[in-house]
Amino acid sequence: MSELLRRSYSIAVNLCALVLSVCVCSSVLVAQDSILIPEIVREGKANAIPIRVSANDQALQTLVTHAFNSHGAFDVVSEGSPVYILKLDRDKDDRIAYILQKATPLAEVAKGSVATVKGGNWQIAALRICDLIIEKTTDLKGFLAGRIAFVGRQNGYREIFISDLFFQKVDQLTTDKSYSLGPSWSPDGSWIIYTGYFRTGFPDIFLINPSTGQRRMFANYKGSNTGAVFSPDGKEVSMVLSSSKSTEIYISDNVGRYPKRLTNNKSAEISPAWSPDGQRLLVVSDQMGSPQIFTIDRNTQAMQRVNITISTYCVEPAWNPVRHDWIALTVGVGKTFQIAMHNLKTGETQLLTDHKGDGIEPVWMRDGRHLIYSLREGSTKRLHLLDTQTGHTTALHSARFGEASEADFVYPF
């Protein structure tokens, strides 16, 4: 059996064994509010835009300051000469008014107000203002008010959670006391598709509504059913099925009907990732003897290897939603795994992380500049935001939350 296929099957076997061996505990984390904001690790501040933030509410000022500092294109200052001045006012109904001024000469740039918006709290309204300001002052799309789905380990089990970007309001979506893996948002944020072991002890694919908790089976074919990802338009889903005794990529409609086999060979293919136009996919295949990344044309089914020379172990590809020539991926470097970025047109590859632990599981933000990844240190994983331009990172949650990994991102506005 190939190494990649062995790895995918061993994960399933090990998880099934763990499900049977762990003890059942009663305490479950649900709807935690105001998780302590961790300290930012800042690098490359030289080109950041100085901005001064003032608010009538300390919690509001803390969150907005943290959001801008985590972005990388801004540097929140209390002294000196800022380029912009942002004033915020939060009223008793959680409506937040804002005025953005250019400091020299003092002139109004933008003003308005945002009430509690989709997401159900004033924090999302504040982050939405940050995004409006980012889009007004730079050529970047805002992403700070987006939502993430991720896998959290609580009481020995892996469950699906959803949260705002900075873990101010965290909700546990599954409580199966089992293993739930690989959450992927639909583009409009109305569904999450994921792999669950809770019914049969084997990997099946489920759809769950994050607002209501409504859940239904998506794929439970013989063998393993994993790796499901919505297409950019939300009309289709790519997934990994092993019903043919080999691990292959399939595409179905967005409710699981009419699965079409996209790969058909003796090697193992996993980790499908859509191109922004939905016409190609990135996959990981072991047909070269070690895990490598390939592109597949969905119409011709032609596969072409992405020639990445810095590592012989390349997995977990993610296609940049803005700069379509670039992909992010995880590469083996020495005894660690690190996040890298590769240009499909020029062949250029850049290492983005250099941790003593492992940087894994990259997912792009909607601006094409930032990504979220998991930092694995020992037996724990923690989600981080990475600015690929400056290189600085922000831990998205404190150690109080525990382990979080396998994030996916959506911007439902």
C-alpha positions in Angstrom: 0.0 0.0 0.0 1.3 3.5 -0.9 2.5 5.8 1.9 -0.2 8.3 1.2 -3.0 5.7 1.1 -1.6 4.1 4.3 -1.6 7.4 6.0 -5.3 8.1 5.1 -6.4 4.7 6.2 -4.3 4.7 9.4 -6.0 8.0 10.4 -9.4 6.3 10.1 -8.3 3.2 12.0 -6.6 5.2 14.8 -9.6 7.5 15.2 -12.0 4.6 15.4 -9.8 3.0 18.1 -9.6 6.3 20.0 -13.4 6.7 19.9 -13.8 3.4 21.7 -11.0 4.0 24.2 -11.6 7.5 25.6 -13.8 8.0 28.6 -17.0 10.0 28.4 -16.8 13.3 30.2 -19.8 15.6 31.0 -18.3 19.1 30.7 -18.6 20.6 27.2 -17.5 24.1 26.0 -20.5 25.9 24.5 -20.9 29.6 23.6 -17.8 31.0 25.4 -17.7 34.8 25.2 -14.8 37.2 25.4 -11.9 34.7 25.2 -8.7 36.5 26.4 -7.1 38.2 23.4 -3.5 36.9 23.1 -0.4 39.0 22.5 0.5 39.8 18.9 3.9 38.8 17.5 4.8 41.7 15.2 7.4 41.8 12.4 7.9 44.1 9.4 6.1 47.2 10.8 8.1 49.6 8.6 5.5 49.9 5.9 2.4 49.8 8.1 0.0 52.7 8.1 -0.1 54.5 11.5 -3.6 54.9 12.8 -4.9 56.3 16.1 -8.0 54.7 17.6 -10.2 56.2 20.3 -13.5 54.8 21.6 -16.0 55.6 24.3 -15.9 51.9 25.4 -12.7 50.1 26.5 -13.8 46.7 25.2 -14.5 48.3 21.8 -11.1 50.1 21.8 -9.3 46.9 22.8 -10.9 44.8 20.0 -10.5 47.3 17.2 -6.9 48.0 18.2 -6.1 44.3 18.2 -7.9 43.8 14.9 -5.8 46.6 13.1 -2.6 45.4 14.7 -3.2 41.8 13.7 -3.8 42.9 10.1 -0.2 43.9 9.3 -1.0 46.8 7.0 -1.7 49.1 10.0 0.1 50.1 13.2 -2.1 51.5 16.0 -0.2 54.3 17.7 -0.9 56.4 20.7 1.8 58.9 20.1 3.5 60.4 17.1 1.9 61.4 13.8 -0.7 59.0 12.5 -1.9 59.0 9.0 -5.5 58.3 10.1 -7.6 59.0 13.2 -10.5 56.7 13.9 -13.2 57.7 16.5 -15.8 55.1 17.6 -18.9 55.5 19.8 -20.9 52.5 21.0 -24.4 53.3 22.2 -26.7 51.3 24.6 -28.3 49.5 21.6 -24.8 48.3 20.4 -24.9 50.6 17.4 -21.4 51.8 16.7 -20.8 55.1 15.0 -17.5 55.9 13.5 -15.6 58.8 11.9 -12.3 58.3 10.0 -10.2 61.3 9.5 -6.9 61.9 7.6 -4.6 63.5 10.2 -2.6 66.0 8.1 -4.4 68.1 7.2 -7.3 67.1 9.4 -10.1 66.0 7.0 -13.0 63.6 7.1 -12.5 60.4 5.0 -15.5 58.4 6.0 -18.3 58.2 8.6 -21.3 56.1 9.4 -22.7 53.6 11.9 -23.1 49.9 12.0 -25.6 48.1 14.2 -25.3 44.5 15.5 -24.9 42.6 12.2 -25.1 39.0 11.1 -23.3 37.1 13.8 -25.4 38.4 16.6 -23.0 40.7 18.6 -21.5 44.1 18.7 -18.0 42.7 18.2 -19.0 41.7 14.6 -20.3 45.2 14.0 -17.0 46.6 15.2 -15.0 44.3 13.0 -17.2 45.1 10.0 -16.3 48.8 10.5 -12.6 47.8 10.5 -13.2 46.1 7.2 -14.9 49.1 5.7 -11.9 51.2 6.7 -9.4 48.7 5.3 -11.3 48.8 2.0 -11.4 52.6 2.0 -7.7 53.1 2.7 -6.1 50.2 0.9 -6.6 48.0 -2.2 -7.4 45.0 0.0 -10.7 43.3 0.8 -11.6 43.2 4.5 -11.8 39.9 6.3 -11.8 40.7 10.0 -15.6 40.3 10.4 -15.5 36.8 8.8 -16.3 33.6 10.6 -14.3 30.5 11.0 -15.2 26.8 11.5 -12.7 24.6 13.1 -12.0 21.4 15.0 -11.7 21.8 18.7 -10.6 19.1 21.1 -12.7 19.0 24.2 -12.7 16.2 26.8 -10.8 13.9 24.5 -13.2 14.3 21.5 -12.8 16.4 18.3 -15.9 18.5 17.6 -16.8 21.2 15.1 -16.9 24.8 16.5 -17.7 28.1 14.9 -16.4 31.5 15.9 -15.6 35.0 14.9 -12.0 35.5 13.9 -10.7 36.5 17.4 -12.7 34.0 19.4 -14.9 36.6 21.2 -17.9 34.3 20.7 -17.3 30.6 20.3 -20.1 28.1 19.7 -19.8 24.3 19.7 -21.7 23.0 16.7 -21.4 19.2 17.3 -21.7 17.4 20.6 -21.3 13.8 19.3 -18.6 12.7 21.7 -16.8 11.3 18.7 -14.5 12.6 15.9 -15.6 15.4 13.6 -13.1 16.6 11.1 -12.4 18.9 8.1 -15.2 21.5 8.2 -15.8 23.5 5.0 -18.2 26.4 4.7 -20.6 26.9 1.8 -19.8 30.3 0.2 -22.8 32.0 1.7 -22.2 30.6 5.2 -25.5 28.8 5.4 -24.0 25.2 5.6 -20.9 23.5 6.8 -19.8 20.2 5.3 -17.6 17.9 7.4 -16.5 14.3 8.1 -18.0 12.6 11.1 -17.5 9.2 12.7 -20.3 9.4 15.2 -23.0 7.1 13.6 -21.0 4.1 12.3 -17.5 4.6 13.6 -16.3 5.1 10.0 -15.9 8.4 8.1 -19.0 9.7 6.5 -19.8 13.2 5.2 -22.5 15.4 6.8 -24.0 18.8 6.1 -24.9 20.9 9.2 -26.7 24.2 9.4 -24.6 26.5 11.7 -27.7 28.6 12.7 -30.1 25.8 13.5 -27.9 22.7 14.1 -30.0 20.9 11.5 -27.9 18.0 10.1 -28.2 15.5 7.4 -26.1 12.8 5.7 -24.3 13.8 2.5 -22.2 10.7 1.6 -22.0 7.3 3.3 -20.7 5.1 0.6 -18.8 1.9 1.4 -15.3 2.7 2.5 -14.2 6.2 3.6 -16.0 9.4 2.8 -13.8 12.4 3.6 -12.3 15.7 2.4 -15.5 17.4 1.2 -15.2 21.0 0.0 -17.8 23.4 -1.6 -17.0 24.8 -5.0 -16.6 28.6 -5.2 -20.2 29.1 -6.5 -21.6 26.7 -3.9 -23.3 24.5 -6.5 -20.9 21.5 -6.2 -18.8 19.6 -3.7 -15.5 17.8 -4.3 -14.8 14.9 -1.9 -12.6 11.8 -1.4 -14.2 8.4 -1.6 -12.6 5.0 -1.4 -15.6 2.9 -2.5 -13.7 1.7 -5.5 -11.0 0.3 -3.1 -8.6 3.2 -4.0 -8.8 6.7 -2.7 -10.2 8.9 -5.5 -11.6 12.4 -6.1 -15.3 12.8 -6.9 -17.5 15.8 -7.6 -21.3 15.9 -6.8 -24.0 18.5 -6.6 -24.3 20.4 -3.4 -26.7 17.9 -1.8 -24.6 14.8 -2.6 -26.4 13.6 -5.8 -24.8 12.4 -9.0 -21.2 11.9 -7.8 -18.8 11.9 -10.8 -15.4 10.3 -10.5 -12.6 12.7 -11.4 -9.5 10.5 -10.9 -9.1 6.9 -11.8 -5.6 5.4 -11.2 -3.8 3.1 -8.8 -2.3 5.9 -6.7 -4.1 7.7 -3.8 -5.5 11.1 -4.3 -6.7 13.3 -1.3 -7.2 17.0 -0.2 -9.1 18.5 -3.2 -9.0 22.3 -3.4 -10.9 24.3 -6.0 -9.5 27.0 -8.3 -11.3 30.4 -7.9 -13.1 29.8 -11.2 -14.1 26.3 -10.3 -12.6 24.7 -13.4 -9.6 23.1 -11.9 -8.7 21.4 -8.6 -5.5 20.9 -6.6 -5.1 17.5 -5.2 -2.4 15.5 -3.3 -1.2 12.3 -5.0 1.5 9.8 -4.2 1.9 8.6 -7.8 5.5 10.0 -7.8 6.3 7.8 -4.7 5.9 10.7 -2.1 3.0 13.1 -1.6 3.1 15.8 -4.3 0.5 18.3 -5.5 -1.2 18.1 -8.9 -3.7 20.1 -10.8 -6.7 18.5 -12.4 -8.8 19.9 -15.2 -12.4 19.0 -14.3 -13.4 18.8 -17.9 -10.6 16.8 -19.4 -9.5 15.1 -16.2 -5.9 15.7 -17.2 -3.5 15.8 -14.2 -0.3 17.8 -14.1 2.2 17.9 -11.4 3.0 21.2 -9.7 6.8 21.2 -9.7 7.8 22.3 -6.2 11.5 21.7 -5.6 12.0 22.8 -2.0 10.5 19.6 -0.6 9.6 16.1 -1.6 6.6 16.2 0.8 4.0 18.6 -0.3 0.4 18.4 1.0 -2.7 20.5 2.0 -2.9 22.9 -1.0 -5.1 26.0 -0.9 -5.7 28.2 -4.0 -5.3 32.0 -3.5 -8.7 33.6 -4.2 -7.3 36.9 -5.5 -3.8 36.1 -6.9 -4.8 33.1 -8.9 -1.2 32.1 -9.8 -0.4 31.5 -6.1 -1.2 28.6 -3.9 -0.4 27.9 -0.2 0.6 24.5 1.0 2.3 22.5 3.7 5.8 21.2 3.0 8.2 18.9 4.9 11.4 20.8 5.9 13.9 18.8 7.8 12.1 17.3 10.8 9.2 19.8 10.7 6.3 20.9 8.5 6.1 24.5 7.4 3.7 26.8 5.4 4.9 27.7 1.9 3.5 29.7 -1.0 4.1 28.7 -4.6 3.6 30.5 -7.9 2.1 28.2 -10.5 3.3 30.4 -13.4 6.9 31.2 -12.4 7.7 28.2 -10.3 8.8 30.4 -7.4 8.3 29.0 -3.9 8.5 30.9 -0.6 8.7 29.5 2.9 6.3 31.5 5.0 6.9 30.0 8.5 10.0 28.8 10.4 8.6 27.2 13.6 10.3 24.8 15.8 7.0 23.0 15.8 4.9 22.4 12.7 3.0 25.0 10.6 0.1 23.1 8.9 -3.4 23.4 7.4 -3.3 26.7 5.6 -6.5 28.4 4.4 -6.6 31.8 2.6 -8.5 34.9 3.7 -10.6 36.7 1.1 -7.9 39.4 0.5 -5.4 36.9 -0.9 -2.7 38.3 1.5 -3.5 36.7 4.8 -4.1 33.1 5.8 -5.0 31.0 8.8 -2.9 28.0 9.7 -2.5 25.6 12.6 0.7 25.7 14.7 1.4 22.3 16.2 3.7 22.2 19.2 4.0 18.8 20.8 0.5 17.4 21.1 -1.4 20.7 20.9 -2.6 22.8 18.0 -3.4 26.5 18.0 -4.8 28.7 15.1 -2.7 31.6 13.9 -3.3 34.4 11.4 -0.3 35.0 9.0 0.3 38.1 7.0 2.2 36.7 3.9 3.5 40.1 3.0 5.1 41.2 6.3 5.5 37.7 7.9 4.0 38.6 11.2 1.7 36.2 13.0 -1.2 36.6 15.5 -2.4 33.8 17.7 -6.2 33.8 17.3 -7.0 32.4 20.7 -5.4 32.1 24.0 -4.2 28.8 25.5 -7.3 28.9 27.8 -9.4 27.6 24.9 -7.4 24.5 24.3 -6.6 22.9 21.0 -8.0 24.2 17.7 -7.1 23.2 14.2 -8.4 22.5 10.6 -9.9 26.0 10.2 -12.0 27.2 7.3 -13.1 30.8 6.6 -16.2 32.5 5.2 -17.2 36.1 4.8 -21.1 36.1 4.8 -21.7 39.7 3.9 
